[in-house]
């Protein structure tokens, strides 16, 4: 193989470090073995194939992979939408209406983009819950946890900024509620509000263009980076359930089976996505009027719990104290692996379950409360 | 050394200034100010008025000597206190009926003549001094223009102004008049439009009864008074059998069904019971009422459904400019059908409701076909079929791969 130097692969291989590029691409979860980038591509792949492989194609370890595919779908459909979208308060809704009405397949692309985002967030939440339950935050996987939670956070921000873009009444007031919540956090909140809209909790053209910039450039870049970092960790540590290395169950060319499994999974995912887009269309809604509050519009659903907390404590706690508590709670959640009680070997599995259940219960209670007062 | 020029100049200026002040101070005090010395409250009140603005002085109405500095001298000559109510209208008319004086203000000069024909004017002529005179409505000293929002004759204050007497139970009973007219009016659609919504297009007391010639319209004239605004309704009413029949029987036209002061907005469902109130339940006329109601009701439902569908289409970002304008057209026909009811005949109503209904049906048909995602749903079924085939192929392929792997 090495001696045949007539193929296109070899032509490129002499000019580019294909092994490194392949290694970078496989960082997004297709293939978890580490490749030696000093070797020729064919050699490196042959070597990787010969390695014993873990059976990493089993549910639910595909969640990260699903997230990658959904992110890819979001990037492709989002780029298509950006061809027509005009990010000013005056033109935003009209341009989205044009996409839905006049552009070929515009409605379909828009729906796929919307439902793809919802599925992405759902997948990431399930993933974080799984991490919590399986203890994927103990040594040496502290960073996996942090990347996972930050990725979820980035996707929440993408959803928040994306929903505001059509400038419809519900989107507008939902964003205003979210900005108010952010604004309740001392210092951090005022800095964020200044960055997002010149210090006001009202959506102006500056807010909109900054939301747009976050949505199409900064947040996707952050998501891609976090996923890359996460899979780098997976390749270094191996994909296992707990802190210990799992012994490979199957050797040989399982990669092809793995790829086939992925293809089946993605086909089903595509089916679900298209079905949702066709059967449950997301309505555009009326144009936003800054002088007309749409009744019953709360923040986005994932912010209902913090919103509910602020509403619950509003009668007896000053806003800045509530905001500080929220901020500290969230920081503690991100830095969970370094908290005294959660360090390696600190806790039995049963107790972890109790804590997860308690956290979920509080979250669900606050979400329901937030939805009721919104 | 002679004094510097500048000093001379300053001396001259000061002298000039003192001279000017002296001249100003020696100007005779104006007539009003002299009267106001003893009548300060009247002076304050008068200074708010349009007459003050137009340089009418106290003596123009009251006579006397405004320049006099003694009480006695001031109230001599042709002074009149105007405490005799019989004098007042004539006194006002001395200017307001004079075309030469009023021309510059573009004011009518027939108010006095018209007033004499009014119920108020006739009563006054008969010696009833409690009958309303000019100052009762316009005020004595603080007369303002009707367009001034603080004027007692501004449209929004008319019910209150008329109500001073017409809401006074004891006084009205003496004249055999209904004291509840003002409260009735306030509760009516007209009163609420004027007083709550502030619409100056809504009629006040004077719109129907006349301004200076205030008199209740009689049977045979009511349709003309109401028809001044409700033109289409009146036209339909005159075409129908009610006009002749009601006037012949001395039944007040519009007021018989709608009342006079407490006029409420009728829903079309009122027709259901209204016809039977005079014609009796089960009569042909009552049946006609049911039919008319059914026509308008069903057309209204259809138009409402079309409008809801247009909103749904708008939410789904479909093109709604054209359907929206057509729904507006249908609503116009529906609005026109309400005046047409007054001809108490099926045909004119049916013409309009049929148009409204057919437009609404057209719009609904068109939007349903656009909103209907049947094609997309069929496509989805085909897509799933394709996906399942793909999955089947992949599964077969995987099975073969597995058996190969195990064999090796």
Contacts between the chains, C-beta under 8 A, distances in Angstrom:
chain1	res1	chain2	res2	distance
A	96	B	317	7.2
A	97	B	317	4.3
A	100	B	316	7.4
A	100	B	317	3.6
A	101	B	317	5.0
A	101	B	318	6.3
A	101	B	319	6.1
A	107	B	317	7.6
A	252	B	405	5.7
A	252	B	408	7.0
A	253	B	405	6.4
A	254	B	405	7.2
A	256	B	401	5.7
A	257	B	398	5.9
A	257	B	401	5.5
A	257	B	402	6.4
A	257	B	405	7.2
A	260	B	394	5.5
A	260	B	397	6.2
A	260	B	398	4.4
A	260	B	401	6.8
A	261	B	398	7.1
A	263	B	394	5.4
A	264	B	391	5.5
A	264	B	394	5.0
A	264	B	395	6.8
A	264	B	398	7.7
A	267	B	387	5.3
A	267	B	390	5.4
A	267	B	391	5.4
A	267	B	394	7.2
A	268	B	387	7.5
A	268	B	391	7.1
A	270	B	387	6.8
A	271	B	383	7.3
A	271	B	384	5.9
A	271	B	387	4.7
A	274	B	380	6.6
A	274	B	383	6.0
A	275	B	380	6.1
A	275	B	384	7.5
A	278	B	373	6.8
A	278	B	376	4.9
A	278	B	377	6.6
A	278	B	379	7.5
A	278	B	380	4.8
A	279	B	377	7.6
A	279	B	380	7.3
A	281	B	316	6.9
A	281	B	373	7.7
A	283	B	315	4.3
A	283	B	316	6.1
A	284	B	315	5.9
A	284	B	316	6.7
A	284	B	317	4.6
A	285	B	315	6.1
A	286	B	314	7.6
A	286	B	315	7.5
